[in-house]
Amino acid sequence: MTSAGPGSSVLALNSGSSSLKFGLYRLVSAIPQPILSGEAESIGERQGKFWAKDGTGKLIASESTTFGTQQDALARIGSFLEDCDDTTPAAVGHRVVHGGPNLRRHCLIDNPVLQQIEAATAFAPLHNPPALSVIRFAQQHFPQLPQIACFDTAFHAGMPDVARTLPIPLDVRSEGIQRYGFHGLSCESIMRQLGENAPERLVIAHLGNGVSVTAIKDGKSVDTSMGLTPTGGAIMGSRCGDLDPGILVYLVREKKFDAARLEALVDQHSGLRGISGIGGDMRALHEAAATNADAWLAIQMFCYSVRKHVAGMIAALDGAALLVFTGGIGEHDAEVRAGICDGLSWFGVSLDTRRNQSSEGCISDPRSCCAVRVLSSEEDEQIAIHTAALARC
């Protein structure tokens, strides 16, 4: 392990099923200052892309390329960092979606931790395998550096039993079958940005390819829409969200679906993709909605689903003073935000149309009983903060 002192930089790696984001940060008074950031996109597809920006947001690299694996993407990121001056990190932090029942705090990665993450792959088959691949390759590429695991489930670890416990027999629950919750790093970043302005009760709607809605009271998660896995909750890009379990029983019994086919159905072929028959990209659905009834229906069902979960979290909190939209859709799609909030007028939610269209920070009407804000999801910065703290950078 290398020695890391004040002012050292840390590398944050945020792996998705088909992407790998990176950010190199220097922490000044516990505030992450970007040095470099970028992303390898469309991993495993015929045509990918690599881009990077400097600390001011200026684009300094952009190329079309092909990444067969996450290792290929990390190798390109590593070579890019080597070509830049003074960019050797003192530690590497990784986003890990699921750590299972025994890893509920961000921690230094060692062999037992890797084994626990591997075991939790059963709960997050879309996310943990690429994360493990990146961790192992990063250990080879940066063999002297401490590697830190930052878990999306950590923020929700203290949920009360009434929200955490699933209504199934005790002998099944005893094997770690419970509500874990996800997008925890995103929620942490929202709370960090709000700081002292965070109200006692608020709801965070993280809307991206994955979707979750979280109720927060006194800075802590008290309930969230995702459950044992990142498949539950609201409708998502290709994931079904909450589904009558009897449907799965029917498919197994009558249609002879096996586990692999069920997994593909609920994770890869459902949600916006399944409803529209087009795909899970909300931007493409907006373009098609004028002439395609299924695309229009997919958008309406998405807004309806999220609205119900937001209303449920308001009930769990016994009221809320703030609703925050974040994630790719939450930050950039004014039409979806309006579609969700239009059905929350009973709670006094009212948007300012101009502010909503411009995605300004506060998008609610001054007369709204519940404030509505748009804030960026700063997962990579949050990874950098935890990594610097645990590696003592």
C-alpha positions in Angstrom: 0.0 0.0 0.0 1.4 3.4 -0.9 1.4 6.2 1.6 -1.1 8.9 0.8 -1.0 12.3 2.2 -3.0 15.5 2.2 -3.7 16.7 -1.4 -3.4 13.2 -2.9 -5.7 12.3 -5.7 -8.2 9.4 -5.7 -9.6 7.6 -8.7 -13.4 6.8 -8.6 -14.6 4.0 -10.9 -18.3 3.6 -11.4 -19.1 0.5 -13.4 -22.4 -0.3 -15.1 -23.5 -3.2 -17.1 -22.3 -1.6 -20.4 -20.3 1.5 -19.2 -17.5 2.5 -17.0 -17.3 6.1 -15.6 -14.2 7.4 -14.0 -13.2 10.5 -12.1 -9.9 11.6 -10.7 -10.4 13.9 -7.7 -8.3 15.9 -5.3 -10.0 16.5 -2.0 -9.6 20.0 -0.5 -11.1 20.3 2.9 -13.1 17.2 2.3 -14.6 18.7 -0.9 -13.8 16.7 -4.1 -12.2 18.8 -6.8 -12.3 17.2 -10.2 -9.0 16.8 -12.1 -10.2 14.5 -14.9 -13.4 12.7 -15.6 -14.9 10.6 -18.4 -16.6 7.5 -19.5 -16.2 4.4 -21.7 -19.6 3.8 -23.3 -21.4 0.9 -25.0 -19.0 -1.8 -23.6 -19.6 -5.1 -25.4 -21.4 -3.5 -28.3 -20.2 -3.1 -31.9 -19.4 0.6 -31.6 -18.3 2.2 -28.3 -17.0 5.6 -27.3 -14.4 7.0 -24.9 -14.4 10.6 -23.8 -12.7 12.6 -21.1 -12.9 16.2 -19.7 -10.5 18.2 -17.6 -11.3 19.8 -14.3 -13.0 22.8 -15.9 -15.3 20.6 -18.0 -13.4 21.1 -21.2 -13.5 18.1 -23.5 -9.9 16.8 -24.0 -10.5 13.4 -25.5 -13.3 11.9 -27.7 -12.9 8.8 -29.8 -15.1 6.0 -31.3 -13.7 2.6 -30.3 -14.8 -0.9 -29.4 -14.6 -2.2 -25.8 -15.2 -5.9 -25.6 -15.0 -6.0 -21.8 -14.9 -3.9 -18.7 -11.1 -4.7 -18.6 -10.7 -3.2 -22.1 -12.4 -0.1 -20.9 -10.3 0.2 -17.7 -7.1 -0.4 -19.7 -8.0 2.6 -21.9 -8.7 4.7 -18.9 -5.4 3.6 -17.3 -3.4 4.5 -20.5 -5.2 7.8 -20.7 -4.2 8.6 -17.1 -0.6 7.6 -17.8 -0.4 10.0 -20.7 -1.6 12.9 -18.5 0.8 14.7 -16.1 0.6 14.3 -12.4 -2.4 12.0 -12.5 -1.2 9.0 -10.5 -3.9 8.3 -7.8 -3.1 7.4 -4.2 -6.2 5.1 -4.0 -9.0 3.7 -6.1 -12.7 3.6 -5.2 -15.3 1.4 -6.7 -19.1 1.6 -6.8 -20.5 -1.8 -5.8 -24.3 -2.1 -6.1 -24.8 -5.0 -3.7 -22.6 -6.3 -0.9 -25.1 -8.8 0.5 -26.2 -9.0 4.1 -22.7 -8.8 5.6 -21.2 -5.8 3.7 -23.3 -2.8 4.6 -20.5 -0.3 5.1 -17.9 1.1 2.7 -14.6 -0.7 3.2 -11.1 -1.6 2.1 -11.2 -4.4 -0.4 -9.4 -7.7 0.6 -10.0 -11.3 -0.4 -12.9 -11.9 2.1 -14.6 -8.7 0.8 -14.3 -9.9 -2.7 -15.8 -13.3 -1.8 -18.8 -11.5 -0.2 -19.3 -9.4 -3.3 -19.1 -12.5 -5.4 -21.7 -14.2 -3.2 -24.0 -11.1 -3.6 -23.9 -11.5 -7.4 -27.1 -13.6 -7.0 -28.9 -10.5 -5.8 -27.4 -8.1 -8.5 -26.6 -10.2 -11.6 -26.5 -7.2 -13.9 -24.2 -5.1 -11.8 -21.9 -7.1 -9.5 -20.1 -9.1 -12.2 -18.8 -6.0 -14.2 -17.9 -4.4 -10.9 -15.9 -7.4 -9.8 -14.2 -7.5 -13.2 -13.2 -3.9 -12.8 -12.0 -4.4 -9.2 -9.8 -7.4 -10.1 -8.3 -5.6 -13.1 -7.7 -2.4 -11.1 -5.8 -4.5 -8.5 -3.6 -5.7 -11.3 -3.2 -2.3 -13.0 -2.6 -0.5 -9.7 -1.1 -3.2 -7.5 0.3 -0.9 -4.8 -2.8 1.1 -4.3 -5.6 0.6 -1.7 -8.9 -0.3 -3.3 -12.1 0.8 -1.6 -15.6 -0.7 -2.1 -18.5 1.8 -1.9 -21.8 0.1 -1.6 -25.1 1.4 -2.9 -26.8 -0.5 -0.1 -24.9 1.2 2.7 -27.1 4.3 2.9 -30.2 2.2 3.6 -28.6 -0.2 6.1 -30.5 1.4 9.0 -34.0 1.2 7.6 -36.6 0.3 10.3 -37.8 -3.3 10.4 -41.3 -2.3 9.2 -39.7 -1.2 5.9 -36.7 -3.6 5.7 -38.6 -6.9 6.5 -40.3 -8.7 3.6 -43.6 -10.6 4.2 -42.1 -14.1 3.8 -41.4 -16.9 6.3 -38.6 -16.4 8.8 -36.5 -19.3 7.6 -36.3 -17.6 4.2 -35.6 -14.2 5.6 -32.8 -15.6 7.7 -30.7 -16.1 4.6 -30.5 -12.4 4.0 -33.7 -12.0 2.0 -34.8 -8.4 2.9 -35.2 -5.0 1.4 -31.7 -3.5 0.8 -32.4 -0.4 -1.3 -30.0 1.0 -3.9 -28.8 4.3 -5.4 -27.4 5.0 -1.9 -24.4 6.8 -3.2 -26.7 9.1 -5.3 -28.8 9.7 -2.2 -25.7 10.5 -0.1 -24.6 13.0 -2.8 -28.0 14.7 -2.7 -27.9 15.1 1.1 -24.3 16.4 0.9 -25.4 19.0 -1.7 -28.4 20.1 0.4 -26.3 20.3 3.6 -27.9 22.4 6.3 -30.8 23.2 3.9 -32.0 19.6 4.0 -35.5 19.5 5.5 -36.5 17.0 8.2 -38.6 15.0 5.6 -37.8 14.7 1.9 -38.2 12.3 -1.0 -35.5 11.6 -3.6 -36.6 10.3 -7.0 -33.5 8.9 -8.8 -34.7 8.4 -12.4 -32.4 6.9 -14.9 -32.1 3.5 -16.6 -32.6 2.3 -13.0 -35.3 4.0 -10.9 -35.7 4.3 -7.2 -37.7 6.5 -4.8 -36.4 7.0 -1.3 -38.0 8.5 1.8 -35.5 10.3 4.1 -36.2 11.5 7.6 -33.6 13.4 9.7 -30.9 12.5 7.1 -31.6 8.8 7.2 -33.3 6.4 4.7 -36.5 5.1 6.3 -38.0 3.4 3.2 -37.1 3.0 -0.5 -38.8 1.4 -3.6 -36.2 -1.1 -4.6 -36.1 -4.3 -2.6 -33.8 -7.4 -2.4 -32.6 -6.6 -5.9 -32.4 -3.5 -8.1 -35.3 -5.0 -10.2 -38.1 -4.0 -7.8 -40.0 -0.8 -7.4 -41.0 1.6 -10.2 -40.9 0.8 -13.9 -37.4 1.2 -15.3 -35.7 1.2 -18.7 -35.6 -2.6 -19.2 -36.5 -3.8 -15.7 -40.1 -4.5 -14.7 -40.2 -3.0 -11.2 -42.8 -4.4 -8.9 -44.7 -7.3 -10.4 -47.4 -9.7 -9.2 -45.3 -12.8 -8.2 -48.1 -15.0 -9.4 -47.0 -14.0 -12.9 -43.6 -15.6 -12.3 -45.2 -18.7 -10.9 -47.5 -18.9 -13.9 -44.5 -18.6 -16.3 -42.6 -21.4 -14.5 -45.6 -23.7 -14.2 -47.4 -23.2 -17.5 -44.7 -21.9 -19.8 -41.7 -23.9 -18.4 -39.5 -20.8 -17.8 -36.3 -21.5 -16.0 -34.4 -19.1 -13.8 -32.2 -17.7 -16.6 -35.3 -17.0 -18.8 -37.1 -15.3 -15.9 -34.1 -13.2 -15.1 -33.8 -12.1 -18.7 -37.5 -11.3 -18.8 -37.6 -9.1 -15.7 -34.2 -7.4 -16.1 -33.6 -7.0 -19.8 -36.9 -7.2 -21.7 -39.4 -5.5 -19.5 -40.0 -1.9 -18.3 -40.0 0.8 -21.0 -38.5 -1.6 -23.4 -41.1 -4.2 -22.9 -44.1 -1.8 -23.0 -43.0 0.1 -26.0 -41.4 -2.6 -28.1 -38.8 0.1 -29.1 -36.3 0.3 -26.3 -35.6 1.7 -22.8 -34.2 5.1 -23.8 -36.7 7.8 -22.8 -35.4 10.1 -25.4 -36.2 7.7 -28.2 -39.7 7.1 -26.7 -40.4 10.9 -26.7 -39.5 11.0 -30.4 -41.7 8.1 -31.2 -44.7 8.9 -29.0 -46.5 11.2 -31.4 -47.1 8.4 -33.8 -46.5 5.3 -31.7 -49.2 4.5 -29.2 -47.0 2.0 -27.3 -44.2 4.5 -26.9 -46.8 7.0 -25.5 -48.2 4.4 -23.2 -44.7 3.5 -21.9 -44.0 7.2 -20.9 -47.4 7.5 -19.2 -47.0 4.3 -17.3 -43.5 5.4 -16.2 -44.8 8.7 -14.8 -47.7 6.9 -13.2 -45.5 4.3 -11.6 -43.0 6.9 -10.2 -45.9 9.1 -9.0 -47.4 6.2 -7.0 -44.0 5.5 -5.3 -43.5 9.2 -4.5 -47.0 9.3 -2.9 -46.2 6.1 -1.0 -43.0 7.7 0.4 -44.8 10.8 1.4 -47.2 8.6 3.3 -44.3 6.7 4.9 -42.9 10.1 6.1 -46.2 11.5 7.2 -45.6 14.4 4.8 -42.6 15.9 3.0 -41.2 19.4 2.6 -39.0 18.6 -0.5 -39.1 16.3 -3.6 -35.7 16.0 -5.4 -35.4 14.7 -9.0 -32.0 13.3 -9.9 -30.5 10.8 -12.4 -30.4 11.1 -16.1 -34.1 11.3 -16.7 -34.8 13.2 -13.4 -32.2 15.9 -14.2 -33.0 16.4 -17.9 -36.5 15.4 -18.8 -38.9 18.2 -18.0 -41.9 16.4 -19.6 -41.5 13.4 -17.3 -41.1 15.6 -14.2 -44.3 17.5 -15.1 -46.1 14.2 -15.7 -45.2 12.9 -12.3 -45.9 16.1 -10.4 -49.2 16.7 -12.2 -50.6 13.8 -10.2 -49.3 15.2 -6.9 -51.5 18.3 -6.8 -53.5 16.7 -3.9 -50.3 17.2 -1.8 -49.9 20.8 -2.9 -47.1 20.1 -5.4 -47.0 22.7 -8.1 -44.3 23.3 -10.7 -43.2 26.6 -12.2 -43.3 25.8 -16.0 -40.4 28.0 -17.0 -38.1 26.7 -14.2 -39.0 23.1 -15.0 -38.2 23.6 -18.7 -34.8 25.1 -17.9 -34.1 22.4 -15.2 -33.1 25.1 -12.7 -32.4 24.0 -9.2 -35.8 24.9 -7.7 -38.5 24.1 -10.2 -41.6 24.4 -8.0 -44.0 27.3 -7.9 -43.4 29.6 -4.9 -46.9 28.7 -3.7 -46.2 25.0 -3.8 -46.7 23.4 -0.4 -43.8 21.0 -1.2 -40.7 22.3 -2.8 -39.4 20.5 -5.9 -35.7 20.6 -6.9 -33.5 19.2 -9.6 -30.0 18.2 -8.4 -27.3 16.2 -10.1 -26.4 12.7 -9.0 -22.8 13.0 -7.9 -22.0 9.3 -7.3 -18.4 9.6 -8.4 -17.7 12.5 -6.1 -19.2 10.5 -3.2 -17.0 7.5 -4.1 -14.0 9.9 -4.0 -15.0 11.2 -0.5 -15.3 7.7 1.0 -12.1 6.5 -0.7 -10.1 9.3 0.6 -11.4 8.8 4.1 -10.8 5.1 4.2 -7.4 5.2 2.5 -6.5 8.2 4.6 -5.6 10.4 1.6 
